[in-house]
């Protein structure tokens, strides 16, 4: 009895270790996402390089693609085969013009720290100057605001007074036309317009005489009225 129990325990233990040590593939039924899990070890394959007979493209051949004739491809060949590529490493260095271009790009996109700090300080100063100029303009406009409001109110009063005077003068002209012609005259009629032109001419003449009189009185010359 005890021997049979011991045998069964030994068999279960062996099967357990056998199950753990053997690689197993779990089916998708065990996982809802349907992902297959497999125990495996990563063993990358070494890069096979034919150093005895490397492929070196013939740049003088028309069958060689243009991209294999570039300096970029020469760098790739030298990095892969080294001196076996037959490429002079000195030829892979950039030319003087290329070094200047690369240096200019680095200075533009990756400037030194002191240059970046100067740019930041200049930008902050520019923003500060703009803000101060805007605040100064607002302050100046606010200082002018009372005068601007007073001027607007004065212009409004003058315009209102002018309309009132024009209305009064129009009524006076209509009354004078009614008195002269004996009936109400249409202000758009030729009679009314001729009468207005005549009145304006008389008023202009009176203003001219008044101006002359004031000038002569100022000069001490006795005023001599002109016969009409």
Steps between C-alpha positions, in 0.01 A plus 500: 500500500769748599714394207219563254437849646871580477509387137205718410657805667827441317317473167307826559821683592679377185210600278492847659871562436463363149212739430695798634823425312337424163405802280127526455273699277180630654203507270289804456213347694688571826513876425203710389718727287604212278873563549721197470769485764802290440807448714804565287848642536636779276802386304596762240686386195845650447544741213661321209766713335699383204829667584693290250295613199286801603262662257655825383292676231674621187428872484616522139243244387165615363330198657587618851211690660559866571433460872797260521730769361437751776727581792227385735522150357882515528459571870272199528751276321790619714295454817416143393828375348757749629823515302384198295259735321794677334365839600734766630358612838635851438258536209208441734564818694283796398652772283567853616174624349306216660660570837400864471145400410480254789644761737248757381214254551624414848529870590149560370322202653728430796662831602731522802356564843618861517340573161173340613504710818565815297212415265268438793604828665452690172157346449395583856624858456307532175182374665553735795554798269184417306299468820635828639432681171144367501447603862643846423264541204203395714602746772536784247161423348340483843653839582353642177161343565342796689600744224380258230164466676471878539584555132245238396232663711590848365486374138169337573362825644635700205346260250168518684517879510586513130201283412281721716629817327455348155144400588430852633649662189296273274181594683593867472561466125167322453322774695672769293408322177136475615500870580663594167291278270180496703479122523698203632784418263647157447864513626600295194350746251710733285338811654603400848856412388536833317378685808751314720785578257399868504488509879838328528644753256368787710636343818838452339501864394410611851778288651748650254394854590521421870847362458607809309352729762682323782825519306464873436404569861805312615723703265337831610352571158140633491260250356355592157203288409487374146190595302302203400 
